């Protein structure tokens, strides 16, 4: 029975792990305002979804502490809540980028173009920002199947396999959640008002 649960979800996990990044990338490139639609920009969302990333990070740490203290039900609840937070973040992130002009790191005059003078003024800080952003985005793609497989192993009562994979999943997911906040804090001054 346990293997049946894992087998049952394998195709779904594969599909979701492929579809979500492709859909996000495709939707990220679709800006309704640039296409001529009269939509209200959702400029209020970035601090909200950054906060959700922070909450996710806290939930993950508390969930690990809960399971280490033998509180399996609390751990399960916290992990489901962390997954829900990650999904909420994703929906808000896509909604923001579909309705608003994306911020450009270092764009102090908020014209959505990084001019040479701005590039020089921001210096190496831009390299740090891009490194954090690129690792955040790359690992956010990788974390999707890791979270889903780890979760399904728990559903299948394959706790030995669940625990083994969770040791890999946890630090990556935590990094993605924390760097989501860091990316927001770094780019916040450059959001188009």
C-alpha positions in Angstrom: 0.0 0.0 0.0 2.8 2.4 0.9 4.5 2.1 -2.5 1.1 2.5 -4.2 0.8 6.0 -2.7 4.2 7.0 -3.9 3.7 5.5 -7.3 0.2 7.1 -7.6 1.7 10.6 -7.0 5.0 10.2 -9.0 3.4 11.3 -12.3 1.6 14.2 -10.6 4.7 15.3 -8.9 6.6 15.2 -12.2 3.9 17.1 -14.0 3.6 19.8 -11.3 7.4 20.1 -11.1 7.5 20.8 -14.8 4.3 22.8 -15.3 4.8 25.3 -12.4 8.2 26.7 -13.5 7.1 26.9 -17.1 3.8 28.6 -16.2 5.5 31.0 -13.9 8.2 31.8 -16.5 5.5 32.3 -19.1 3.2 34.4 -16.9 6.2 36.4 -15.6 6.7 37.6 -19.2 3.0 38.6 -19.6 2.3 42.1 -18.3 -1.4 42.9 -18.7 -0.7 46.7 -18.6 1.9 46.5 -21.4 -0.7 44.5 -23.4 -3.1 47.4 -23.1 -5.4 46.1 -20.4 -6.6 48.6 -17.9 -5.7 46.8 -14.7 -4.8 48.2 -11.4 -1.1 47.5 -10.6 -0.8 45.3 -7.5 2.1 47.2 -6.1 1.1 46.5 -2.6 1.9 42.7 -3.0 5.8 42.6 -2.7 5.9 43.4 1.0 3.1 40.9 1.6 4.7 38.0 -0.3 8.1 38.8 1.3 6.4 38.5 4.7 4.9 35.2 3.6 8.4 34.0 2.7 9.6 35.0 6.2 6.6 33.2 7.8 7.5 30.1 5.7 11.1 30.2 7.0 9.9 30.4 10.6 7.3 27.6 10.1 10.0 25.4 8.7 12.3 25.9 11.6 9.5 25.4 14.1 8.4 22.2 12.2 11.9 20.7 12.5 12.0 21.5 16.2 8.6 20.0 16.6 9.5 16.7 14.9 12.8 16.5 16.9 10.7 16.8 20.1 8.4 14.0 18.9 5.4 16.3 18.1 4.4 14.6 14.8 0.9 16.2 14.5 2.3 19.7 15.1 5.1 19.0 12.6 2.5 17.8 10.0 0.3 20.9 10.5 3.3 23.3 10.3 4.5 21.6 7.1 1.1 21.8 5.5 0.9 25.5 6.5 4.4 26.1 5.0 3.3 24.5 1.7 0.2 26.7 1.7 2.3 29.8 2.4 4.6 28.9 -0.5 1.6 28.5 -2.9 0.2 31.8 -1.7 3.5 33.4 -2.3 3.7 32.0 -5.8 0.2 33.3 -6.7 0.9 36.7 -5.4 4.3 36.9 -7.1 2.7 36.0 -10.5 -0.2 38.4 -9.9 2.3 41.3 -9.1 4.4 40.7 -12.2 1.4 40.4 -14.5 0.0 43.8 -13.4 3.0 45.9 -12.4 6.2 47.2 -13.8 9.1 45.1 -12.5 11.7 46.9 -10.4 15.2 47.1 -11.7 17.9 46.8 -9.1 19.9 50.1 -8.9 17.3 52.1 -10.9 17.3 55.2 -8.6 15.2 57.4 -11.0 12.6 54.6 -11.3 12.4 54.7 -15.1 12.8 50.9 -15.4 16.2 51.3 -17.1 19.5 50.8 -15.4 21.5 53.7 -16.8 25.3 53.6 -16.8 25.5 56.2 -14.0 23.2 54.1 -11.9 25.2 50.9 -12.7 28.4 52.6 -11.6 26.8 54.1 -8.4 25.4 50.7 -7.3 28.7 48.9 -8.1 29.3 45.4 -6.6 26.1 45.5 -4.6 24.3 44.6 -7.9 26.5 41.5 -8.3 25.6 40.4 -4.7 21.9 41.0 -5.5 22.0 39.1 -8.7 23.8 36.2 -7.1 21.2 35.9 -4.3 18.4 36.3 -6.9 19.7 33.7 -9.3 20.3 31.2 -6.5 16.9 31.9 -5.1 15.2 31.4 -8.4 17.2 28.3 -9.3 16.6 26.6 -6.0 12.9 27.6 -6.0 12.6 25.4 -9.1 14.5 22.5 -7.6 12.5 22.7 -4.3 9.2 22.0 -5.9 9.7 18.3 -6.5 11.8 17.9 -3.3 8.9 19.2 -1.2 6.3 17.2 -3.0 8.3 13.9 -2.9 9.2 14.5 0.8 5.5 15.2 1.6 4.3 12.1 -0.3 6.8 9.9 1.5 5.2 11.0 4.8 1.7 10.4 3.4 2.9 6.8 2.5 4.3 6.3 6.0 7.7 5.9 4.5 9.3 7.9 7.4 12.8 6.4 6.8 12.8 7.7 3.2 10.9 10.9 4.3 13.5 11.8 6.9 16.4 11.1 4.6 15.0 13.4 1.9 13.9 16.0 4.4 17.5 16.5 5.4 18.1 17.7 1.8 14.8 19.5 1.3 14.8 21.5 4.6 18.0 23.6 4.0 17.1 24.3 0.4 13.6 25.3 1.2 14.8 27.4 4.1 17.3 29.1 1.8 14.6 29.9 -0.7 12.3 31.3 1.9 15.0 33.5 3.6 16.5 34.7 0.3 13.0 35.7 -0.8 12.9 38.2 2.1 16.5 39.3 1.4 15.8 39.9 -2.3 12.7 42.0 -1.4 14.7 44.1 1.2 17.5 44.7 -1.4 15.2 45.7 -4.3 12.5 47.5 -2.3 14.0 51.0 -2.8 13.8 50.5 -6.6 10.1 49.6 -6.9 8.3 51.9 -9.3 5.8 53.9 -7.2 
